[in-house]
Amino acid sequence: MINFHISLNIFCVFLAVILDFILGDPNWLPHPIIYIGKLIGSLEKWLRKHFPNNEKLKWASLFMVFIVCITTYVIPYV
């Protein structure tokens, strides 16, 4: 029984790789990491403007990490 599940898992992974190779990502749809990078860039620019002190900027960067993580976690569920 376990061998059947292992074989089925291997088959599913193999099929997924083949489908990804054939279909791939559509060219018209940008990769989500582009939007994540834009979010990080805009947050960094805003934080550097409002927190010129290095000590405060360290805490602000932790806030930025929190915002980016929460945003990338919540967006798929919206």
PQR file with spaces between the fields and no chain letter, atoms N, CA, C, O and H, PARSE charges and radii, in Angstrom:
ATOM       1  N    MET     1       0.813   -1.193    0.000 -0.4000 1.5000
ATOM       2  CA   MET     1       0.000    0.000    0.000 -0.0000 2.0000
ATOM       3  C    MET     1       0.861    1.264    0.000  0.5500 1.7000
ATOM       4  O    MET     1       0.566    2.227   -0.708 -0.5500 1.4000
ATOM       5  N    ILE     2       1.937    1.249    0.808 -0.4000 1.5000
ATOM       6  CA   ILE     2       2.820    2.413    0.861 -0.0000 2.0000
ATOM       7  C    ILE     2       3.534    2.593   -0.473  0.5500 1.7000
ATOM       8  O    ILE     2       3.721    3.724   -0.923 -0.5500 1.4000
ATOM       9  H    ILE     2       2.177    0.467    1.383  0.4000 1.0000
ATOM      10  N    ASN     3       3.932    1.504   -1.107 -0.4000 1.5000
ATOM      11  CA   ASN     3       4.603    1.596   -2.401 -0.0000 2.0000
ATOM      12  C    ASN     3       3.698    2.232   -3.444  0.5500 1.7000
ATOM      13  O    ASN     3       4.169    2.971   -4.308 -0.5500 1.4000
ATOM      14  H    ASN     3       3.780    0.586   -0.742  0.4000 1.0000
ATOM      15  N    PHE     4       2.394    1.949   -3.370 -0.4000 1.5000
ATOM      16  CA   PHE     4       1.449    2.549   -4.310 -0.0000 2.0000
ATOM      17  C    PHE     4       1.414    4.063   -4.128  0.5500 1.7000
ATOM      18  O    PHE     4       1.415    4.801   -5.112 -0.5500 1.4000
ATOM      19  H    PHE     4       2.011    1.348   -2.668  0.4000 1.0000
ATOM      20  N    HIS     5       1.383    4.535   -2.878 -0.4000 1.5000
ATOM      21  CA   HIS     5       1.346    5.972   -2.613 -0.0000 2.0000
ATOM      22  C    HIS     5       2.641    6.649   -3.049  0.5500 1.7000
ATOM      23  O    HIS     5       2.612    7.761   -3.576 -0.5500 1.4000
ATOM      24  H    HIS     5       1.383    3.935   -2.078  0.4000 1.0000
ATOM      25  N    ILE     6       3.756    6.000   -2.837 -0.4000 1.5000
ATOM      26  CA   ILE     6       5.036    6.552   -3.284 -0.0000 2.0000
ATOM      27  C    ILE     6       5.060    6.634   -4.802  0.5500 1.7000
ATOM      28  O    ILE     6       5.502    7.637   -5.362 -0.5500 1.4000
ATOM      29  H    ILE     6       3.780    5.097   -2.409  0.4000 1.0000
ATOM      30  N    SER     7       4.590    5.591   -5.472 -0.4000 1.5000
ATOM      31  CA   SER     7       4.551    5.590   -6.936 -0.0000 2.0000
ATOM      32  C    SER     7       3.613    6.669   -7.450  0.5500 1.7000
ATOM      33  O    SER     7       3.917    7.344   -8.433 -0.5500 1.4000
ATOM      34  H    SER     7       4.231    4.776   -5.018  0.4000 1.0000
ATOM      35  N    LEU     8       2.467    6.836   -6.782 -0.4000 1.5000
ATOM      36  CA   LEU     8       1.515    7.863   -7.195 -0.0000 2.0000
ATOM      37  C    LEU     8       2.105    9.259   -7.001  0.5500 1.7000
ATOM      38  O    LEU     8       1.911   10.130   -7.849 -0.5500 1.4000
ATOM      39  H    LEU     8       2.220    6.288   -5.983  0.4000 1.0000
ATOM      40  N    ASN     9       2.812    9.482   -5.915 -0.4000 1.5000
ATOM      41  CA   ASN     9       3.453   10.776   -5.676 -0.0000 2.0000
ATOM      42  C    ASN     9       4.520   11.065   -6.723  0.5500 1.7000
ATOM      43  O    ASN     9       4.606   12.183   -7.231 -0.5500 1.4000
ATOM      44  H    ASN     9       2.970    8.775   -5.226  0.4000 1.0000
ATOM      45  N    ILE    10       5.317   10.086   -7.043 -0.4000 1.5000
ATOM      46  CA   ILE    10       6.348   10.260   -8.070 -0.0000 2.0000
ATOM      47  C    ILE    10       5.703   10.565   -9.415  0.5500 1.7000
ATOM      48  O    ILE    10       6.182   11.429  -10.150 -0.5500 1.4000
ATOM      49  H    ILE    10       5.247    9.177   -6.631  0.4000 1.0000
ATOM      50  N    PHE    11       4.625    9.866   -9.741 -0.4000 1.5000
ATOM      51  CA   PHE    11       3.908   10.118  -10.992 -0.0000 2.0000
ATOM      52  C    PHE    11       3.351   11.538  -11.021  0.5500 1.7000
ATOM      53  O    PHE    11       3.448   12.215  -12.045 -0.5500 1.4000
ATOM      54  H    PHE    11       4.236    9.165   -9.144  0.4000 1.0000
ATOM      55  N    CYS    12       2.770   11.999   -9.912 -0.4000 1.5000
ATOM      56  CA   CYS    12       2.201   13.347   -9.860 -0.0000 2.0000
ATOM      57  C    CYS    12       3.282   14.415  -10.034  0.5500 1.7000
ATOM      58  O    CYS    12       3.070   15.402  -10.740 -0.5500 1.4000
ATOM      59  H    CYS    12       2.691   11.449   -9.080  0.4000 1.0000
ATOM      60  N    VAL    13       4.418   14.226   -9.405 -0.4000 1.5000
ATOM      61  CA   VAL    13       5.520   15.179   -9.556 -0.0000 2.0000
ATOM      62  C    VAL    13       6.018   15.177  -11.000  0.5500 1.7000
ATOM      63  O    VAL    13       6.257   16.240  -11.572 -0.5500 1.4000
ATOM      64  H    VAL    13       4.590   13.425   -8.832  0.4000 1.0000
ATOM      65  N    PHE    14       6.173   14.013  -11.581 -0.4000 1.5000
ATOM      66  CA   PHE    14       6.622   13.901  -12.968 -0.0000 2.0000
ATOM      67  C    PHE    14       5.625   14.577  -13.908  0.5500 1.7000
ATOM      68  O    PHE    14       6.028   15.304  -14.817 -0.5500 1.4000
ATOM      69  H    PHE    14       5.979   13.150  -11.116  0.4000 1.0000
ATOM      70  N    LEU    15       4.332   14.346  -13.696 -0.4000 1.5000
ATOM      71  CA   LEU    15       3.295   14.967  -14.518 -0.0000 2.0000
ATOM      72  C    LEU    15       3.304   16.487  -14.348  0.5500 1.7000
ATOM      73  O    LEU    15       3.137   17.217  -15.325 -0.5500 1.4000
ATOM      74  H    LEU    15       4.005   13.756  -12.958  0.4000 1.0000
ATOM      75  N    ALA    16       3.495   16.964  -13.131 -0.4000 1.5000
ATOM      76  CA   ALA    16       3.539   18.407  -12.883 -0.0000 2.0000
ATOM      77  C    ALA    16       4.718   19.056  -13.593  0.5500 1.7000
ATOM      78  O    ALA    16       4.585   20.151  -14.140 -0.5500 1.4000
ATOM      79  H    ALA    16       3.630   16.371  -12.337  0.4000 1.0000
ATOM      80  N    VAL    17       5.862   18.396  -13.588 -0.4000 1.5000
ATOM      81  CA   VAL    17       7.042   18.938  -14.272 -0.0000 2.0000
ATOM      82  C    VAL    17       6.797   19.002  -15.772  0.5500 1.7000
ATOM      83  O    VAL    17       7.150   19.990  -16.416 -0.5500 1.4000
ATOM      84  H    VAL    17       5.970   17.507  -13.144  0.4000 1.0000
ATOM      85  N    ILE    18       6.204   17.976  -16.326 -0.4000 1.5000
ATOM      86  CA   ILE    18       5.914   17.960  -17.768 -0.0000 2.0000
ATOM      87  C    ILE    18       4.909   19.051  -18.128  0.5500 1.7000
ATOM      88  O    ILE    18       5.104   19.771  -19.107 -0.5500 1.4000
ATOM      89  H    ILE    18       5.917   17.173  -15.803  0.4000 1.0000
ATOM      90  N    LEU    19       3.835   19.181  -17.346 -0.4000 1.5000
ATOM      91  CA   LEU    19       2.844   20.221  -17.623 -0.0000 2.0000
ATOM      92  C    LEU    19       3.448   21.616  -17.491  0.5500 1.7000
ATOM      93  O    LEU    19       3.134   22.504  -18.284 -0.5500 1.4000
ATOM      94  H    LEU    19       3.676   18.596  -16.550  0.4000 1.0000
ATOM      95  N    ASP    20       4.302   21.813  -16.509 -0.4000 1.5000
ATOM      96  CA   ASP    20       4.952   23.111  -16.353 -0.0000 2.0000
ATOM      97  C    ASP    20       5.877   23.397  -17.529  0.5500 1.7000
ATOM      98  O    ASP    20       5.969   24.536  -17.988 -0.5500 1.4000
ATOM      99  H    ASP    20       4.558   21.092  -15.866  0.4000 1.0000
ATOM     100  N    PHE    21       6.554   22.378  -18.011 -0.4000 1.5000
ATOM     101  CA   PHE    21       7.435   22.555  -19.166 -0.0000 2.0000
ATOM     102  C    PHE    21       6.631   22.892  -20.419  0.5500 1.7000
ATOM     103  O    PHE    21       7.047   23.739  -21.210 -0.5500 1.4000
ATOM     104  H    PHE    21       6.479   21.453  -17.638  0.4000 1.0000
ATOM     105  N    ILE    22       5.490   22.240  -20.605 -0.4000 1.5000
ATOM     106  CA   ILE    22       4.667   22.466  -21.798 -0.0000 2.0000
ATOM     107  C    ILE    22       3.931   23.803  -21.718  0.5500 1.7000
ATOM     108  O    ILE    22       3.981   24.601  -22.654 -0.5500 1.4000
ATOM     109  H    ILE    22       5.152   21.553  -19.962  0.4000 1.0000
ATOM     110  N    LEU    23       3.251   24.043  -20.598 -0.4000 1.5000
ATOM     111  CA   LEU    23       2.425   25.242  -20.478 -0.0000 2.0000
ATOM     112  C    LEU    23       3.219   26.449  -20.002  0.5500 1.7000
ATOM     113  O    LEU    23       3.086   27.545  -20.545 -0.5500 1.4000
ATOM     114  H    LEU    23       3.211   23.394  -19.837  0.4000 1.0000
ATOM     115  N    GLY    24       4.031   26.242  -18.998 -0.4000 1.5000
ATOM     116  CA   GLY    24       4.851   27.334  -18.469 -0.0000 2.0000
ATOM     117  C    GLY    24       4.018   28.463  -17.894  0.5500 1.7000
ATOM     118  O    GLY    24       2.812   28.322  -17.695 -0.5500 1.4000
ATOM     119  H    GLY    24       4.138   25.351  -18.556  0.4000 1.0000
ATOM     120  N    ASP    25       4.667   29.577  -17.631 -0.4000 1.5000
ATOM     121  CA   ASP    25       3.978   30.771  -17.155 -0.0000 2.0000
ATOM     122  C    ASP    25       3.604   31.620  -18.360  0.5500 1.7000
ATOM     123  O    ASP    25       4.415   31.789  -19.271 -0.5500 1.4000
ATOM     124  H    ASP    25       5.647   29.692  -17.793  0.4000 1.0000
ATOM     125  N    PRO    26       2.386   32.157  -18.380 -0.5600 1.5000
ATOM     126  CA   PRO    26       2.002   33.010  -19.512  0.2800 2.0000
ATOM     127  C    PRO    26       2.821   34.304  -19.521  0.5500 1.7000
ATOM     128  O    PRO    26       3.114   34.877  -18.472 -0.5500 1.4000
ATOM     129  N    ASN    27       3.179   34.745  -20.715 -0.4000 1.5000
ATOM     130  CA   ASN    27       4.005   35.951  -20.844 -0.0000 2.0000
ATOM     131  C    ASN    27       3.258   37.217  -20.434  0.5500 1.7000
ATOM     132  O    ASN    27       3.876   38.182  -19.985 -0.5500 1.4000
ATOM     133  H    ASN    27       2.941   34.279  -21.568  0.4000 1.0000
ATOM     134  N    TRP    28       1.938   37.221  -20.583 -0.4000 1.5000
ATOM     135  CA   TRP    28       1.161   38.414  -20.279 -0.0000 2.0000
ATOM     136  C    TRP    28       0.954   38.609  -18.776  0.5500 1.7000
ATOM     137  O    TRP    28       0.553   39.691  -18.345 -0.5500 1.4000
ATOM     138  H    TRP    28       1.436   36.437  -20.948  0.4000 1.0000
ATOM     139  N    LEU    29       1.220   37.585  -17.982 -0.4000 1.5000
ATOM     140  CA   LEU    29       1.001   37.663  -16.540 -0.0000 2.0000
ATOM     141  C    LEU    29       2.341   37.838  -15.830  0.5500 1.7000
ATOM     142  O    LEU    29       3.152   36.911  -15.812 -0.5500 1.4000
ATOM     143  H    LEU    29       1.546   36.707  -18.331  0.4000 1.0000
ATOM     144  N    PRO    30       2.587   39.021  -15.241 -0.5600 1.5000
ATOM     145  CA   PRO    30       3.867   39.226  -14.561  0.2800 2.0000
ATOM     146  C    PRO    30       4.000   38.333  -13.330  0.5500 1.7000
ATOM     147  O    PRO    30       3.006   37.972  -12.700 -0.5500 1.4000
ATOM     148  N    HIS    31       5.209   37.992  -13.005 -0.4000 1.5000
ATOM     149  CA   HIS    31       5.469   37.138  -11.847 -0.0000 2.0000
ATOM     150  C    HIS    31       5.194   37.931  -10.566  0.5500 1.7000
ATOM     151  O    HIS    31       5.515   39.118  -10.504 -0.5500 1.4000
ATOM     152  H    HIS    31       6.017   38.285  -13.516  0.4000 1.0000
ATOM     153  N    PRO    32       4.613   37.306   -9.556 -0.5600 1.5000
ATOM     154  CA   PRO    32       4.276   38.019   -8.313  0.2800 2.0000
ATOM     155  C    PRO    32       5.474   38.665   -7.616  0.5500 1.7000
ATOM     156  O    PRO    32       5.301   39.644   -6.889 -0.5500 1.4000
ATOM     157  N    ILE    33       6.669   38.147   -7.820 -0.4000 1.5000
ATOM     158  CA   ILE    33       7.840   38.720   -7.156 -0.0000 2.0000
ATOM     159  C    ILE    33       8.099   40.146   -7.633  0.5500 1.7000
ATOM     160  O    ILE    33       8.730   40.927   -6.922 -0.5500 1.4000
ATOM     161  H    ILE    33       6.809   37.352   -8.410  0.4000 1.0000
ATOM     162  N    ILE    34       7.623   40.495   -8.825 -0.4000 1.5000
ATOM     163  CA   ILE    34       7.761   41.867   -9.321 -0.0000 2.0000
ATOM     164  C    ILE    34       6.995   42.820   -8.412  0.5500 1.7000
ATOM     165  O    ILE    34       7.503   43.877   -8.039 -0.5500 1.4000
ATOM     166  H    ILE    34       7.110   39.860   -9.404  0.4000 1.0000
ATOM     167  N    TYR    35       5.764   42.438   -8.056 -0.4000 1.5000
ATOM     168  CA   TYR    35       4.953   43.289   -7.184 -0.0000 2.0000
ATOM     169  C    TYR    35       5.513   43.328   -5.760  0.5500 1.7000
ATOM     170  O    TYR    35       5.446   44.360   -5.092 -0.5500 1.4000
ATOM     171  H    TYR    35       5.351   41.580   -8.359  0.4000 1.0000
ATOM     172  N    ILE    36       6.052   42.227   -5.307 -0.4000 1.5000
ATOM     173  CA   ILE    36       6.663   42.201   -3.979 -0.0000 2.0000
ATOM     174  C    ILE    36       7.879   43.129   -3.954  0.5500 1.7000
ATOM     175  O    ILE    36       8.086   43.855   -2.982 -0.5500 1.4000
ATOM     176  H    ILE    36       6.106   41.388   -5.850  0.4000 1.0000
ATOM     177  N    GLY    37       8.675   43.108   -5.011 -0.4000 1.5000
ATOM     178  CA   GLY    37       9.829   44.001   -5.104 -0.0000 2.0000
ATOM     179  C    GLY    37       9.424   45.462   -5.139  0.5500 1.7000
ATOM     180  O    GLY    37      10.082   46.305   -4.531 -0.5500 1.4000
ATOM     181  H    GLY    37       8.507   42.518   -5.801  0.4000 1.0000
ATOM     182  N    LYS    38       8.332   45.772   -5.856 -0.4000 1.5000
ATOM     183  CA   LYS    38       7.843   47.155   -5.890 -0.0000 2.0000
ATOM     184  C    LYS    38       7.344   47.589   -4.518  0.5500 1.7000
ATOM     185  O    LYS    38       7.558   48.731   -4.111 -0.5500 1.4000
ATOM     186  H    LYS    38       7.797   45.086   -6.350  0.4000 1.0000
ATOM     187  N    LEU    39       6.678   46.679   -3.801 -0.4000 1.5000
ATOM     188  CA   LEU    39       6.219   46.986   -2.445 -0.0000 2.0000
ATOM     189  C    LEU    39       7.406   47.263   -1.531  0.5500 1.7000
ATOM     190  O    LEU    39       7.392   48.230   -0.769 -0.5500 1.4000
ATOM     191  H    LEU    39       6.505   45.751   -4.132  0.4000 1.0000
ATOM     192  N    ILE    40       8.424   46.426   -1.602 -0.4000 1.5000
ATOM     193  CA   ILE    40       9.620   46.618   -0.775 -0.0000 2.0000
ATOM     194  C    ILE    40      10.305   47.937   -1.124  0.5500 1.7000
ATOM     195  O    ILE    40      10.720   48.678   -0.233 -0.5500 1.4000
ATOM     196  H    ILE    40       8.435   45.641   -2.221  0.4000 1.0000
ATOM     197  N    GLY    41      10.424   48.228   -2.414 -0.4000 1.5000
ATOM     198  CA   GLY    41      11.072   49.470   -2.836 -0.0000 2.0000
ATOM     199  C    GLY    41      10.342   50.708   -2.355  0.5500 1.7000
ATOM     200  O    GLY    41      10.965   51.658   -1.882 -0.5500 1.4000
ATOM     201  H    GLY    41      10.087   47.625   -3.138  0.4000 1.0000
ATOM     202  N    SER    42       9.011   50.699   -2.474 -0.4000 1.5000
ATOM     203  CA   SER    42       8.254   51.873   -2.044 -0.0000 2.0000
ATOM     204  C    SER    42       8.259   52.017   -0.522  0.5500 1.7000
ATOM     205  O    SER    42       8.347   53.131   -0.006 -0.5500 1.4000
ATOM     206  H    SER    42       8.505   49.926   -2.859  0.4000 1.0000
ATOM     207  N    LEU    43       8.165   50.894    0.202 -0.4000 1.5000
ATOM     208  CA   LEU    43       8.235   50.966    1.663 -0.0000 2.0000
ATOM     209  C    LEU    43       9.610   51.442    2.130  0.5500 1.7000
ATOM     210  O    LEU    43       9.711   52.242    3.060 -0.5500 1.4000
ATOM     211  H    LEU    43       8.093   49.989   -0.217  0.4000 1.0000
ATOM     212  N    GLU    44      10.658   50.952    1.489 -0.4000 1.5000
ATOM     213  CA   GLU    44      12.010   51.365    1.877 -0.0000 2.0000
ATOM     214  C    GLU    44      12.206   52.857    1.652  0.5500 1.7000
ATOM     215  O    GLU    44      12.786   53.548    2.489 -0.5500 1.4000
ATOM     216  H    GLU    44      10.576   50.301    0.734  0.4000 1.0000
ATOM     217  N    LYS    45      11.722   53.348    0.519 -0.4000 1.5000
ATOM     218  CA   LYS    45      11.847   54.770    0.209 -0.0000 2.0000
ATOM     219  C    LYS    45      11.098   55.610    1.247  0.5500 1.7000
ATOM     220  O    LYS    45      11.616   56.618    1.728 -0.5500 1.4000
ATOM     221  H    LYS    45      11.252   52.786   -0.161  0.4000 1.0000
ATOM     222  N    TRP    46       9.892   55.192    1.585 -0.4000 1.5000
ATOM     223  CA   TRP    46       9.087   55.920    2.562 -0.0000 2.0000
ATOM     224  C    TRP    46       9.726   55.872    3.945  0.5500 1.7000
ATOM     225  O    TRP    46       9.773   56.886    4.642 -0.5500 1.4000
ATOM     226  H    TRP    46       9.471   54.373    1.195  0.4000 1.0000
ATOM     227  N    LEU    47      10.214   54.707    4.343 -0.4000 1.5000
ATOM     228  CA   LEU    47      10.812   54.564    5.670 -0.0000 2.0000
ATOM     229  C    LEU    47      12.109   55.356    5.800  0.5500 1.7000
ATOM     230  O    LEU    47      12.355   55.965    6.841 -0.5500 1.4000
ATOM     231  H    LEU    47      10.176   53.884    3.776  0.4000 1.0000
ATOM     232  N    ARG    48      12.937   55.357    4.767 -0.4000 1.5000
ATOM     233  CA   ARG    48      14.189   56.126    4.818 -0.0000 2.0000
ATOM     234  C    ARG    48      13.907   57.629    4.909  0.5500 1.7000
ATOM     235  O    ARG    48      14.661   58.384    5.524 -0.5500 1.4000
ATOM     236  H    ARG    48      12.737   54.862    3.921  0.4000 1.0000
ATOM     237  N    LYS    49      12.805   58.038    4.282 -0.4000 1.5000
ATOM     238  CA   LYS    49      12.432   59.452    4.320 -0.0000 2.0000
ATOM     239  C    LYS    49      11.949   59.853    5.720  0.5500 1.7000
ATOM     240  O    LYS    49      12.273   60.940    6.199 -0.5500 1.4000
ATOM     241  H    LYS    49      12.193   57.424    3.783  0.4000 1.0000
ATOM     242  N    HIS    50      11.184   58.988    6.367 -0.4000 1.5000
ATOM     243  CA   HIS    50      10.576   59.331    7.646 -0.0000 2.0000
ATOM     244  C    HIS    50      11.398   58.907    8.870  0.5500 1.7000
ATOM     245  O    HIS    50      11.123   59.359    9.981 -0.5500 1.4000
ATOM     246  H    HIS    50      10.920   58.105    5.977  0.4000 1.0000
ATOM     247  N    PHE    51      12.389   58.056    8.681 -0.4000 1.5000
ATOM     248  CA   PHE    51      13.231   57.595    9.794 -0.0000 2.0000
ATOM     249  C    PHE    51      14.709   57.738    9.421  0.5500 1.7000
ATOM     250  O    PHE    51      15.367   56.747    9.104 -0.5500 1.4000
ATOM     251  H    PHE    51      12.612   57.688    7.778  0.4000 1.0000
ATOM     252  N    PRO    52      15.235   58.979    9.457 -0.5600 1.5000
ATOM     253  CA   PRO    52      16.635   59.179    9.052  0.2800 2.0000
ATOM     254  C    PRO    52      17.642   58.626   10.059  0.5500 1.7000
ATOM     255  O    PRO    52      18.787   58.351    9.697 -0.5500 1.4000
ATOM     256  N    ASN    53      17.235   58.462   11.304 -0.4000 1.5000
ATOM     257  CA   ASN    53      18.109   57.941   12.350 -0.0000 2.0000
ATOM     258  C    ASN    53      18.309   56.437   12.133  0.5500 1.7000
ATOM     259  O    ASN    53      17.342   55.710   11.903 -0.5500 1.4000
ATOM     260  H    ASN    53      16.305   58.685   11.598  0.4000 1.0000
ATOM     261  N    ASN    54      19.565   55.970   12.206 -0.4000 1.5000
ATOM     262  CA   ASN    54      19.858   54.554   11.958 -0.0000 2.0000
ATOM     263  C    ASN    54      19.177   53.623   12.947  0.5500 1.7000
ATOM     264  O    ASN    54      18.704   52.551   12.568 -0.5500 1.4000
ATOM     265  H    ASN    54      20.350   56.561   12.393  0.4000 1.0000
ATOM     266  N    GLU    55      19.124   54.026   14.218 -0.4000 1.5000
ATOM     267  CA   GLU    55      18.504   53.159   15.230 -0.0000 2.0000
ATOM     268  C    GLU    55      17.006   52.997   14.963  0.5500 1.7000
ATOM     269  O    GLU    55      16.468   51.894   15.054 -0.5500 1.4000
ATOM     270  H    GLU    55      19.509   54.896   14.526  0.4000 1.0000
ATOM     271  N    LYS    56      16.349   54.086   14.637 -0.4000 1.5000
ATOM     272  CA   LYS    56      14.917   54.013   14.323 -0.0000 2.0000
ATOM     273  C    LYS    56      14.688   53.282   13.003  0.5500 1.7000
ATOM     274  O    LYS    56      13.678   52.601   12.826 -0.5500 1.4000
ATOM     275  H    LYS    56      16.786   54.983   14.562  0.4000 1.0000
ATOM     276  N    LEU    57      15.633   53.429   12.083 -0.4000 1.5000
ATOM     277  CA   LEU    57      15.499   52.765   10.788 -0.0000 2.0000
ATOM     278  C    LEU    57      15.566   51.248   10.939  0.5500 1.7000
ATOM     279  O    LEU    57      14.921   50.522   10.182 -0.5500 1.4000
ATOM     280  H    LEU    57      16.454   53.982   12.227  0.4000 1.0000
ATOM     281  N    LYS    58      16.335   50.766   11.903 -0.4000 1.5000
ATOM     282  CA   LYS    58      16.385   49.316   12.154 -0.0000 2.0000
ATOM     283  C    LYS    58      15.015   48.796   12.566  0.5500 1.7000
ATOM     284  O    LYS    58      14.564   47.761   12.075 -0.5500 1.4000
ATOM     285  H    LYS    58      16.860   51.356   12.518  0.4000 1.0000
ATOM     286  N    TRP    59      14.352   49.516   13.468 -0.4000 1.5000
ATOM     287  CA   TRP    59      13.012   49.102   13.887 -0.0000 2.0000
ATOM     288  C    TRP    59      12.012   49.249   12.746  0.5500 1.7000
ATOM     289  O    TRP    59      11.111   48.425   12.589 -0.5500 1.4000
ATOM     290  H    TRP    59      14.718   50.357   13.867  0.4000 1.0000
ATOM     291  N    ALA    60      12.177   50.296   11.959 -0.4000 1.5000
ATOM     292  CA   ALA    60      11.283   50.499   10.822 -0.0000 2.0000
ATOM     293  C    ALA    60      11.458   49.389    9.789  0.5500 1.7000
ATOM     294  O    ALA    60      10.489   48.978    9.151 -0.5500 1.4000
ATOM     295  H    ALA    60      12.909   50.965   12.087  0.4000 1.0000
ATOM     296  N    SER    61      12.684   48.904    9.621 -0.4000 1.5000
ATOM     297  CA   SER    61      12.907   47.815    8.665 -0.0000 2.0000
ATOM     298  C    SER    61      12.259   46.522    9.149  0.5500 1.7000
ATOM     299  O    SER    61      11.783   45.732    8.335 -0.5500 1.4000
ATOM     300  H    SER    61      13.471   49.239   10.140  0.4000 1.0000
ATOM     301  N    LEU    62      12.232   46.294   10.459 -0.4000 1.5000
ATOM     302  CA   LEU    62      11.500   45.139   10.991 -0.0000 2.0000
ATOM     303  C    LEU    62      10.006   45.274   10.712  0.5500 1.7000
ATOM     304  O    LEU    62       9.330   44.294   10.400 -0.5500 1.4000
ATOM     305  H    LEU    62      12.619   46.936   11.121  0.4000 1.0000
ATOM     306  N    PHE    63       9.505   46.494   10.829 -0.4000 1.5000
ATOM     307  CA   PHE    63       8.112   46.764   10.495 -0.0000 2.0000
ATOM     308  C    PHE    63       7.855   46.472    9.018  0.5500 1.7000
ATOM     309  O    PHE    63       6.818   45.913    8.662 -0.5500 1.4000
ATOM     310  H    PHE    63      10.054   47.290   11.083  0.4000 1.0000
ATOM     311  N    MET    64       8.809   46.855    8.155 -0.4000 1.5000
ATOM     312  CA   MET    64       8.667   46.605    6.727 -0.0000 2.0000
ATOM     313  C    MET    64       8.620   45.108    6.440  0.5500 1.7000
ATOM     314  O    MET    64       7.802   44.660    5.635 -0.5500 1.4000
ATOM     315  H    MET    64       9.652   47.309    8.444  0.4000 1.0000
ATOM     316  N    VAL    65       9.475   44.339    7.079 -0.4000 1.5000
ATOM     317  CA   VAL    65       9.469   42.887    6.898 -0.0000 2.0000
ATOM     318  C    VAL    65       8.119   42.319    7.315  0.5500 1.7000
ATOM     319  O    VAL    65       7.565   41.458    6.631 -0.5500 1.4000
ATOM     320  H    VAL    65      10.139   44.703    7.732  0.4000 1.0000
ATOM     321  N    PHE    66       7.593   42.797    8.427 -0.4000 1.5000
ATOM     322  CA   PHE    66       6.291   42.349    8.907 -0.0000 2.0000
ATOM     323  C    PHE    66       5.196   42.677    7.894  0.5500 1.7000
ATOM     324  O    PHE    66       4.366   41.822    7.584 -0.5500 1.4000
ATOM     325  H    PHE    66       8.042   43.497    8.982  0.4000 1.0000
ATOM     326  N    ILE    67       5.185   43.895    7.378 -0.4000 1.5000
ATOM     327  CA   ILE    67       4.169   44.317    6.408 -0.0000 2.0000
ATOM     328  C    ILE    67       4.256   43.484    5.137  0.5500 1.7000
ATOM     329  O    ILE    67       3.232   43.038    4.621 -0.5500 1.4000
ATOM     330  H    ILE    67       5.860   44.590    7.630  0.4000 1.0000
ATOM     331  N    VAL    68       5.461   43.270    4.627 -0.4000 1.5000
ATOM     332  CA   VAL    68       5.624   42.488    3.395 -0.0000 2.0000
ATOM     333  C    VAL    68       5.179   41.045    3.617  0.5500 1.7000
ATOM     334  O    VAL    68       4.496   40.476    2.766 -0.5500 1.4000
ATOM     335  H    VAL    68       6.293   43.633    5.046  0.4000 1.0000
ATOM     336  N    CYS    69       5.550   40.456    4.729 -0.4000 1.5000
ATOM     337  CA   CYS    69       5.145   39.069    5.015 -0.0000 2.0000
ATOM     338  C    CYS    69       3.639   38.945    5.151  0.5500 1.7000
ATOM     339  O    CYS    69       3.039   38.027    4.592 -0.5500 1.4000
ATOM     340  H    CYS    69       6.105   40.918    5.420  0.4000 1.0000
ATOM     341  N    ILE    70       3.024   39.853    5.884 -0.4000 1.5000
ATOM     342  CA   ILE    70       1.566   39.810    6.057 -0.0000 2.0000
ATOM     343  C    ILE    70       0.863   40.032    4.722  0.5500 1.7000
ATOM     344  O    ILE    70      -0.106   39.339    4.409 -0.5500 1.4000
ATOM     345  H    ILE    70       3.511   40.599    6.338  0.4000 1.0000
ATOM     346  N    THR    71       1.338   40.986    3.940 -0.4000 1.5000
ATOM     347  CA   THR    71       0.713   41.275    2.647 -0.0000 2.0000
ATOM     348  C    THR    71       0.800   40.081    1.711  0.5500 1.7000
ATOM     349  O    THR    71      -0.192   39.719    1.078 -0.5500 1.4000
ATOM     350  H    THR    71       2.125   41.549    4.194  0.4000 1.0000
ATOM     351  N    THR    72       1.965   39.469    1.616 -0.4000 1.5000
ATOM     352  CA   THR    72       2.108   38.326    0.712 -0.0000 2.0000
ATOM     353  C    THR    72       1.364   37.103    1.217  0.5500 1.7000
ATOM     354  O    THR    72       1.054   36.205    0.434 -0.5500 1.4000
ATOM     355  H    THR    72       2.771   39.763    2.130  0.4000 1.0000
ATOM     356  N    TYR    73       1.072   37.050    2.503 -0.4000 1.5000
ATOM     357  CA   TYR    73       0.283   35.941    3.039 -0.0000 2.0000
ATOM     358  C    TYR    73      -1.208   36.164    2.794  0.5500 1.7000
ATOM     359  O    TYR    73      -1.931   35.217    2.485 -0.5500 1.4000
ATOM     360  H    TYR    73       1.324   37.779    3.139  0.4000 1.0000
ATOM     361  N    VAL    74      -1.677   37.412    2.930 -0.4000 1.5000
ATOM     362  CA   VAL    74      -3.108   37.706    2.854 -0.0000 2.0000
ATOM     363  C    VAL    74      -3.615   37.784    1.414  0.5500 1.7000
ATOM     364  O    VAL    74      -4.733   37.346    1.141 -0.5500 1.4000
ATOM     365  H    VAL    74      -1.090   38.181    3.181  0.4000 1.0000
ATOM     366  N    ILE    75      -2.835   38.322    0.498 -0.4000 1.5000
ATOM     367  CA   ILE    75      -3.284   38.553   -0.881 -0.0000 2.0000
ATOM     368  C    ILE    75      -3.891   37.308   -1.536  0.5500 1.7000
ATOM     369  O    ILE    75      -4.940   37.437   -2.167 -0.5500 1.4000
ATOM     370  H    ILE    75      -1.927   38.677    0.720  0.4000 1.0000
ATOM     371  N    PRO    76      -3.311   36.135   -1.430 -0.5600 1.5000
ATOM     372  CA   PRO    76      -3.938   34.972   -2.090  0.2800 2.0000
ATOM     373  C    PRO    76      -5.329   34.634   -1.563  0.5500 1.7000
ATOM     374  O    PRO    76      -6.115   33.998   -2.267 -0.5500 1.4000
ATOM     375  N    TYR    77      -5.643   35.044   -0.349 -0.4000 1.5000
ATOM     376  CA   TYR    77      -6.940   34.723    0.239 -0.0000 2.0000
ATOM     377  C    TYR    77      -7.996   35.786   -0.026  0.5500 1.7000
ATOM     378  O    TYR    77      -9.154   35.609    0.351 -0.5500 1.4000
ATOM     379  H    TYR    77      -5.005   35.561    0.222  0.4000 1.0000
ATOM     380  N    VAL    78      -7.619   36.888   -0.668 -0.4000 1.5000
ATOM     381  CA   VAL    78      -8.580   37.965   -0.951 -0.0000 2.0000
ATOM     382  C    VAL    78      -9.321   37.666   -2.224  0.5500 1.7000
ATOM     383  O    VAL    78     -10.175   38.449   -2.639 -0.5500 1.4000
ATOM     384  H    VAL    78      -6.679   37.032   -0.975  0.4000 1.0000
